[in-house]
Amino acid sequence: MRILSVREESGGIIAVQYQALKRLDWLDTHYQGGLRESADIMVDFSDEQSFLVKTELHPARKTSTGEDIMSLDAMAVLKFVKPAIAKTAQVRLVK
């Protein structure tokens, strides 16, 4: 999984474009503890004094339409609403 771009749109929307580097459907396998791949996109919103206001987490294996599997090289865009009090947004990939 890789984050391609992050941009702020009008209305306080943060758009995150990301891409699957491999097929992300090996979450549950017949092998205990093996082949588990998961990643989440996390956005931390902070105020003027850098205090955390809100955190949002989205499973990166889901497409923006809610489908459970992203295929190899598939790209998706997630949109997060920035709280009115927030001044900054930090986006990261969490494995």
For each residue, the residues with C-beta under 8 A, 3 or more apart:
1: 18 19 20 21 24 39 60 93 95
2: 18 19 21 93
3: 6 16 17 18 41 91 92 93
4: 17 18 19 75
5: 15 16 17
6: 3 14 15 16 17 89 91
7: 14 15
8: 12 13 14 15 82 89
9: 13 14 15 79
10: 13
11:
12: 8 81 82 83 84
13: 8 9 10 79 80 81 82
14: 6 7 8 9 43 79 80 81 82 89 91
15: 5 6 7 8 9 77 78 79
16: 3 5 6 41 43 77 78 79 80 91
17: 3 4 5 6 75 76 77
18: 1 2 3 4 41 60 75 76 77 78 93
19: 1 2 4 73 74 75 76
20: 1 23 24 60 61 70 71 72 73 74 75
21: 1 2 72 73
22: 37 72
23: 20 26 69 70 71 72
24: 1 20 27 37 38 39 60 61 69 70
25: 61 68 69
26: 23 29 35 36 37
27: 24 36 37 38 61
28:
29: 26 34 35 36
30:
31: 34 35
32:
33: 36
34: 29 31
35: 26 29 31
36: 26 27 29 33
37: 22 24 26 27
38: 24 27 59 60 61 95
39: 1 24 59 60 61 93 94 95
40: 57 58 59 60 93 94 95
41: 3 16 18 57 58 60 78 91 92 93 94
42: 55 56 57 58 91 92 93 94
43: 14 16 55 56 80 89 90 91
44: 52 54 55 89 90 92
45: 52 53 54 55 56 82 83 86 88 89
46: 50 51 52 53 86 87 88 89 90
47: 50 51 53 85 86 87
48: 87
49:
50: 46 47 88
51: 46 47
52: 44 45 46 55
53: 45 46 47 83 85 86
54: 44 45 83 86
55: 42 43 44 45 52
56: 42 43 45 80
57: 40 41 42 94
58: 40 41 42 62 78 80
59: 38 39 40 62
60: 1 18 20 24 38 39 40 41 70 93
61: 20 24 25 27 38 39 68 69 70
62: 58 59 66 67 68 70
63: 66 67 69 70 74 76
64: 76 77 78 79
65:
66: 62 63
67: 62 63 70
68: 25 61 62
69: 23 24 25 61 63
70: 20 23 24 60 61 62 63 67 74 76
71: 20 23 74
72: 20 21 22 23
73: 19 20 21
74: 19 20 63 70 71
75: 4 17 18 19 20
76: 17 18 19 63 64 70
77: 15 16 17 18 64
78: 15 16 18 41 58 64
79: 9 13 14 15 16 64
80: 13 14 16 43 56 58 89
81: 12 13 14
82: 8 12 13 14 45 86 89
83: 12 45 53 54 86
84: 12
85: 47 53
86: 45 46 47 53 54 82 83 89
87: 46 47 48
88: 45 46 50
89: 6 8 14 43 44 45 46 80 82 86
90: 43 44 46
91: 3 6 14 16 41 42 43
92: 3 41 42 44
93: 1 2 3 18 39 40 41 42 60
94: 39 40 41 42 57
95: 1 38 39 40
